[in-house]
Amino acid sequence: MQYLSKGHYKELEQTAIEVLRRLSQFIDINTVFVARNDKKQVEISHSFNRDYILIEEGFQIDYGDSY
């Protein structure tokens, strides 16, 4: 696996946040998020909540308890 340099990682992170914001406008929903899933645990890496907080960045849950 090739790793991104710190500068590229920040650009990717900022792009992900902007994509989530625009996606939430396009489909008119409150919450959009990106999660990391390693089949053991699920972690919310980025989230966008428009009117109320449904899920926050950093939230983690066991894979078996997620759906």
BELRAMO-V151441 format. One record per helix or strand of 3 or more residues. SS is the DSSP state (helix for helix, strand for strand). FROM is the first residue (numbers start at 1). TO is the last residue. Records with the same first field share a line. If there is no record, write none. Layout:
SS=FROM-TO / FROM-TO
//
This chain:
helix=6-26 / 63-65
strand=31-37 / 41-49 / 60-62
//
